């Protein structure tokens, strides 16, 4: 790969972050809202939207995997 191709490839990766997707209901957002909840389950980072986070707050605080709720 030449220098110009490498530069273009790195610009493509940094140009726009991937949209955030709720692991529970599939809601999407162009950027990660500060009000969304993050959970690490089995070494994988999962994000939950406002609605799902509020609905399942007790289960999240109890550290239950999302498969249980």
Buried (B, 14 or more C-beta within 10 A) or exposed (E): EEEEEEEEEEEEEEEEEEEBBBBBEEBEBEEEEEEBBEBEEEEEEBBBBBEBBEBBEEEBEEEBEBEEE
